[in-house]
């Protein structure tokens, strides 16, 4: 399948923001600064990755079960290796932590495996029916206390609507649709951004990550309203990124090919740096240098792995089997 640079550019932009978000999270713990203002990244980062996962799933020549097995095997291998590294090499695994809780960034892979299997349940139904059901599930799942971070169940259900949007993109032409109303979206993003900077405490990180039940809060009904509002923020900001992403081939397009390895490796680098306090003095320059270093190492490793794969001629069918 011929590569579409627009999708590579989207993937590159998203992975750069993913690494930035995690870098700031780690650095804020080390330097002791508040980064609540950076919650704005979460308004589009994961929703769009889930959206592109659904979009590429529809384009794949493999069956949902084949894609499920592939991504699940990657998750299991990464989960085991990273857990062993965390526990026996840098000793950061806390008592009571289980192998069934995805390590740092790995929840996304487990979520993707579930989403691929979900295609069997809805692929014969129209978009409107499936999307409404996915929204109801995402909003109501918070009232079920057993749906939590265990095996990434909660995030899978709550981000499900974005997978549905991507999967049915061909029918609803959402990318063309958001471009048609881009002026309205620009205005909405501006209004939401201004509101957010004056009300940063309205959403906490539990709200934006969508991985907790409503009963983790004092007022479950209020949390339900916040999740509903979060969906609106997610949809609008994701539409904005779809609009502003370049469509032509650029230097960032190549990075879009390597997002899986970058996603897997950057968390390990950050955790190692935090364990051994490998940061320079000054939280601003320290955070910037840390980010550049992690990006450089992650891309370098990704490039080396891709060259090795090409050399031994390990090629997989289909270029777009997942967003990462």
C-alpha positions in Angstrom: 0.0 0.0 0.0 1.3 3.4 -1.0 2.2 5.5 2.1 0.0 8.6 2.7 2.2 11.3 4.1 -0.7 13.0 5.8 -1.0 10.0 8.1 2.7 9.8 8.7 2.7 13.5 9.7 -0.2 12.9 12.1 1.6 10.0 13.7 4.8 12.0 14.0 3.1 15.0 15.6 1.3 12.8 18.1 4.3 10.7 19.1 6.3 14.0 19.7 3.5 15.2 22.0 3.3 11.8 23.7 7.1 12.0 24.5 6.8 15.6 25.5 3.9 14.9 27.9 5.8 12.0 29.5 9.0 14.0 29.7 7.3 16.9 31.4 5.6 14.5 33.8 8.9 12.9 34.8 10.8 16.2 35.0 8.0 17.9 37.0 8.5 15.2 39.6 12.2 15.7 39.7 12.4 19.5 39.6 9.2 20.0 41.6 7.3 22.3 39.2 3.6 22.2 38.4 2.6 21.2 34.9 -1.2 21.2 35.1 -1.3 23.7 32.3 0.0 20.9 30.0 -3.2 18.9 30.4 -4.2 20.6 27.2 -2.0 18.0 25.3 -4.3 15.2 26.5 -7.2 16.8 24.8 -6.0 15.4 21.4 -3.0 13.1 22.0 -4.5 9.8 22.8 -8.0 10.4 21.2 -6.3 10.9 17.9 -4.0 7.9 18.3 -7.1 5.8 18.9 -8.8 7.4 15.9 -5.9 6.6 13.6 -5.8 3.0 15.0 -9.4 2.6 13.9 -8.7 4.2 10.5 -5.8 2.0 9.8 -7.7 -1.1 11.0 -10.2 -0.6 8.3 -7.5 -0.4 5.7 -5.7 -3.5 6.9 -5.7 -6.7 4.8 -5.4 -8.8 8.0 -8.4 -10.1 9.9 -9.1 -8.5 13.3 -8.0 -11.7 15.0 -4.6 -11.6 13.2 -4.1 -8.0 14.2 -5.2 -8.8 17.8 -2.6 -11.6 18.0 0.2 -9.4 16.6 -0.3 -6.4 18.8 -1.0 -8.6 21.9 2.3 -10.5 21.3 4.2 -7.2 21.1 2.5 -6.1 24.3 3.3 -9.3 26.2 7.0 -9.3 25.1 7.4 -5.6 25.9 5.5 -6.0 29.2 7.7 -8.9 30.4 11.0 -7.4 29.3 10.3 -4.0 30.6 9.0 -5.4 33.9 12.2 -7.5 34.3 14.3 -4.4 33.6 12.4 -2.3 36.0 12.5 -4.9 38.8 15.9 -6.4 38.5 18.0 -3.8 36.8 16.9 -0.4 38.1 14.7 -1.7 40.9 11.7 0.6 40.7 8.8 -2.0 40.8 6.9 -1.4 44.1 5.5 -4.1 46.3 2.0 -5.1 45.3 2.5 -4.2 41.6 1.3 -6.9 39.3 2.3 -8.0 35.8 -1.3 -7.4 34.8 -1.0 -3.6 35.2 0.6 -2.3 31.9 3.9 -0.6 32.5 3.8 3.2 32.0 3.0 3.6 28.3 2.2 0.0 27.4 -1.6 0.2 28.1 -2.1 1.6 24.6 -1.0 -1.7 23.0 -3.3 -3.7 25.2 -6.2 -1.4 24.4 -5.5 -1.7 20.7 -5.7 -5.5 20.9 -9.1 -5.3 22.5 -10.3 -2.7 19.9 -9.2 -5.0 17.0 -11.4 -7.8 18.5 -14.3 -5.4 18.9 -14.6 -5.1 15.1 -16.3 -8.5 15.1 -19.1 -7.0 17.2 -19.9 -3.9 15.1 -18.4 -4.1 11.6 -21.8 -5.1 10.1 -23.7 -2.2 11.7 -23.9 1.4 10.5 -21.9 4.2 12.0 -24.6 6.0 13.8 -25.7 2.9 15.8 -22.2 1.9 16.8 -21.1 5.4 17.6 -24.1 6.0 19.9 -23.5 2.7 21.6 -19.8 3.5 22.1 -20.6 6.9 23.7 -23.1 5.3 26.0 -20.6 2.7 27.1 -17.8 5.3 27.5 -20.0 7.5 29.7 -21.8 4.9 31.7 -18.7 2.7 32.4 -17.6 5.1 35.1 -20.6 4.0 37.2 -19.3 0.4 37.3 -16.7 0.2 40.0 -14.9 -2.9 38.8 -14.0 -1.2 35.5 -10.7 0.3 36.4 -7.0 0.4 35.2 -6.7 -3.4 35.5 -5.6 -4.7 32.1 -6.5 -1.3 30.6 -10.2 -2.1 30.5 -11.4 1.3 31.5 -9.4 3.2 28.9 -10.4 0.8 26.2 -14.1 1.4 26.8 -13.8 5.2 27.3 -11.7 5.8 24.2 -13.8 3.4 22.1 -15.8 6.2 20.4 -12.6 7.5 18.8 -11.8 4.1 17.4 -15.3 3.9 15.9 -14.8 7.4 14.3 -11.6 6.2 12.7 -13.0 2.9 11.6 -16.0 4.5 9.8 -14.0 7.5 8.5 -14.5 6.2 4.9 -18.3 6.4 5.2 -18.6 9.6 7.2 -15.5 11.5 5.7 -14.8 13.1 9.0 -11.4 14.5 7.8 -13.1 16.3 4.9 -16.0 17.3 7.2 -13.7 19.0 9.8 -11.9 20.9 7.0 -15.2 22.2 5.8 -16.0 23.7 9.1 -12.5 24.6 10.1 -13.3 28.3 10.9 -15.9 27.2 13.5 -13.4 24.7 14.9 -10.7 27.4 15.2 -13.1 29.6 17.1 -14.1 26.8 19.4 -10.5 25.8 20.1 -9.7 29.5 20.9 -12.6 29.8 23.3 -11.9 26.4 25.0 -8.2 27.2 25.3 -8.9 30.6 27.0 -11.4 29.0 29.3 -9.0 26.2 30.2 -6.2 28.5 31.2 -8.5 30.3 33.6 -10.0 27.0 34.9 -7.1 24.6 34.9 -8.2 22.9 38.1 -11.6 22.0 36.6 -10.1 18.9 34.9 -7.5 16.9 36.8 -5.4 14.2 35.2 -7.8 11.5 36.3 -10.4 13.1 34.1 -8.3 13.5 31.0 -6.9 9.9 31.1 -10.4 8.4 31.4 -9.1 5.4 33.4 -10.9 5.8 36.7 -14.4 5.0 37.9 -16.7 7.9 39.0 -16.6 6.4 42.5 -13.0 7.5 42.9 -14.5 11.0 43.3 -16.7 12.4 46.0 -19.5 13.2 43.5 -20.0 10.5 40.8 -22.7 12.5 39.0 -20.4 15.5 38.7 -17.7 13.2 37.3 -20.1 11.9 34.7 -20.7 15.5 33.6 -17.0 16.1 33.4 -16.4 13.1 31.2 -19.2 14.2 28.9 -17.5 17.6 28.7 -14.1 15.9 28.2 -15.5 14.2 25.1 -16.4 17.5 23.6 -12.9 18.9 24.3 -11.4 15.7 22.8 -13.5 15.9 19.6 -12.8 19.6 19.0 -9.1 19.6 19.7 -8.6 16.4 17.7 -10.5 18.0 14.8 -8.1 21.0 15.1 -5.0 18.8 14.8 -6.5 17.0 11.8 -7.0 20.4 10.1 -3.5 21.9 10.7 -1.5 18.7 10.0 0.4 19.1 6.7 -0.6 16.8 3.9 2.7 16.8 1.8 5.9 14.9 2.4 8.1 16.6 5.0 11.1 15.8 7.1 8.7 14.7 9.9 7.1 12.1 7.6 9.9 9.7 8.1 9.5 9.8 11.8 5.9 8.7 11.3 7.2 5.3 10.2 9.0 4.6 13.5 6.4 5.6 16.1 5.9 2.1 17.6 9.5 1.7 18.7 9.6 5.3 19.9 6.5 4.6 21.9 8.0 1.5 23.5 11.5 2.9 24.2 11.0 6.4 25.4 9.3 5.4 28.7 12.2 3.1 29.6 14.7 5.9 28.9 12.7 8.4 31.1 12.3 5.9 33.9 16.0 5.1 33.9 16.9 8.8 33.9 14.6 9.5 36.8 16.0 6.5 38.8 19.6 7.7 38.5 18.8 11.4 38.5 20.3 12.1 35.1 19.1 15.6 34.8 21.0 18.9 34.7 20.3 21.9 36.9 17.5 24.3 35.9 14.1 23.0 35.3 13.4 24.8 32.1 16.6 24.0 30.3 16.7 20.6 32.0 13.3 19.7 30.7 14.1 20.9 27.2 17.4 19.0 27.0 15.8 15.9 28.5 13.1 16.0 25.8 15.6 16.5 23.0 17.8 13.7 24.3 14.9 11.2 24.7 13.6 12.0 21.2 17.1 11.7 19.7 17.8 8.3 21.3 14.4 6.9 20.6 14.5 7.9 16.9 18.1 6.6 16.6 17.1 3.2 18.0 14.0 3.1 15.8 16.1 3.8 12.7 18.6 1.1 13.6 15.9 -1.4 14.2 14.2 -0.5 10.9 17.5 -1.0 9.0 18.0 -4.4 10.6 14.5 -5.4 9.7 15.1 -4.3 6.1 18.4 -6.1 5.9 16.9 -9.4 7.0 13.9 -8.8 4.8 11.3 -9.0 7.6 8.4 -7.2 5.9 4.9 -7.2 7.0 1.8 -6.9 4.9 0.1 -3.5 5.1 1.7 -0.3 6.2 -1.1 1.0 8.3 -2.1 -1.7 10.8 -2.3 0.6 13.8 -1.7 4.2 14.7 1.6 3.6 16.5 
